[in-house]
Amino acid sequence: MTDIKQLDSKVVYQNKWMTVREDRILRPSGAEGIYGVVDKPDCAAIIAIDNDVIHLVQQYRYTIGQRCWEIPQGAWESNPEADHLELAKGELKEETGMHANKMVYVGAQFIAYGFLNQTCHVYLATELSQVGNQLDREEEDLITRSFTVDEFERMMIDGDIKDCVTIAAYGLAKLKGLI
C-alpha cells in the first residue's frame, strides 16, 4: 500500500508556539482530500520521583477551562533543535525548581499523531535537589506539589489526572521497571 502524497501545503495560522497548516493530499485510491497538521517542536516530559514521592505541577489549561495536575513538561520554542536531555533538565528546573543528579531516558511518544507531529521525550528524574524555579510568563499561575506515588496512582485511577502525557509516560516507565 502506498502512502498519502502531499500535493500542496499552506500555512493557515502561526504563532511562536505552533504552525497550523492545511495540506492538499492524494490518497492511495486516487481521491484527493485535505489534512490539517499542527507543527510543534519536540517536548520533554519529566517523571520526577524520589523516596516514593512524585513532583507534579498544576496550571490552568485554557482549552478545557480547568486547573490540572500533570508531570513537568514543555518545549523550547525559541530553541526547537535543543537536545532533549537538556530540554528535560531545563523544564524540570523551570517548573519545579529542581535539579536531578540522575536522568534516565524512558522513551519517545507521539502525543496526538492524528493531527500533531510533536514527539515527547520522557525522562525519569531522581536524586533531586531544590535549586529554585524560573517560570515563563505564560506559567505565572503554575504551582508545584509533591504526592506519594500511591496518591498519584490513585489520582489517575480516579480520573483526577487526565493528561495523556502524564499517564502514558508514567505507564511506560512502570512497564519498563524503572518505577
N, C-alpha and C positions, 0 to 999 in steps of 0.2 A: 504494500500500500504506500502510495506517495504522500508526502507531506502537503500541507496547505501552502500555497505560494502567495507571497505578498506582491500585489500589483502596484500599489501606491500607498503612501503614508503621509498623513498631515497632522501637525500638532494642533490640537483644539483648545488646550489650556496648559499653562505653565506657571509655576512659581518656584521659589528657592528649594522646596521640598520634593516636588514631583513634576513630571510632564505627563499629560494625558494625550494620547494620540489615537486617531482613527485610521485603521488600515483597511484598504480595499483588498480583498483576498479572492483567490481562486481555489475552490475545494477540489479534491481528487475526482469528484463526479463531473466536474466542469461547471458547476454552479458557482456564481460569484456571490460574495457577501461582504459584510464588514465585521471588523473585530476591534473592540475598544481595549486599549492597553494602557496601564499605568506604569511608567518607568520611575523607579526609585533606586537610590544607591543601596548596596547591601547594608544590612544592620547586624548588630550583635545583641544577644540576649544572655544574661548572666544569672546563673543559679548560685547565689552567694550563701553558703552554708558553713557553719562552724558549731561544733558542740551541740548538735541536734537542734540548731536554731537557723531559720532561713530569714533573710532580709528582703523585704518587699517594699515596693513604692506604691503610692496611691496618688492619682491625679484625676482631675475632671476630664472626661472624654466627651468632647463637644458633640461628636457624631451620634452618640446614644444618650446624651444628657444625664450622665451618671459619673460618680467618682468610683474608680475601680482599683482593686489591688492587683498587682502583677509583679513579675520579676523585673529588675532593671533591664532596659533595652533601648536601643536607639541607633541612629545613623549619623554620620558626619556629612551633611550635605555640602559643606564647604571643602571637604576633602574626600570625595567619593572613592578614591583609589587607595585609601588608607588600609594598612594591614589590619585584618580583622581581629588579631590578638590585641594590637594597640587600641583599636576601637573599643573592644570589650573592657580593657583596663580603664580607658578614659570614661566610658559610660558608667562603670561601677563607681569611680571616684566622683564623677559629676553628680550622679543621682543619689548615692548613699553616703558619700564622704569616706568610702572605704578603699583600702589597698589590700590586694590579695598577694600573699607570698607564693601561692600556688594557683595556676590556671591550667585546667585540663580541657582540651578541645573535645566536646561531646559529639558534634557533627553539624551538618548543614541541613536546613529545612527550607522549603518553599512555604510562604505564608498563605497565599491565595492565588495559585498559579493559573486560575481561570481568567484572571484579568490583570494580575500584578506580577512583574518579573523580578521582584526583590528576593534575594537569598538572605536568610537569617542564620548567622553563625552562632552556635550555642556553646557556652563555656561554663564549666563548674569552677567556682572561685572558693578557695579555702585558705586557712591560715590568715584570717582577716584582721586588719588593724584600722582604727579610725584616724583619718588624716584631714577631714573637712571637705564638705561638698562644694561644688561650683555649678549651680543650676543655670541653665539657659533662661533667657527672658520668657520663653514660651512655657517654662516649667515652674513659674513663680508659685503655683499652688501645690507643687509636689511635696509630699511628706513621705518619710520612710519609717518603717517599724519592723521589729523582728517578731517572729512567731515560732513556736516549736514546730518541728516537721509534722508532728501529729495534727496540730491545729491547722496547718497549711493544707495537709491532705484532706482533712475534714471540710475545709472551705471549698475545695474543688469538688468533692463529692456532693456537698450540699448546694452547689451552684452559686456560692458567694463569689467564686472566681470563675469567670467565663472566658478569659483571654486565651485564645487558642495557642499563642506563642508560649505562654507560661505553662499551660497544661501539656502541650506536646514536648517542650524542652525538658520538663521535669520527668515526664514519662519515658523519654528516650534515655535520659541519664540513669533512671532507675532500672530500666530494662538492660542497660549495659553493665549494671552492677556498680556504678560509680557512687550511688547513694544507697 
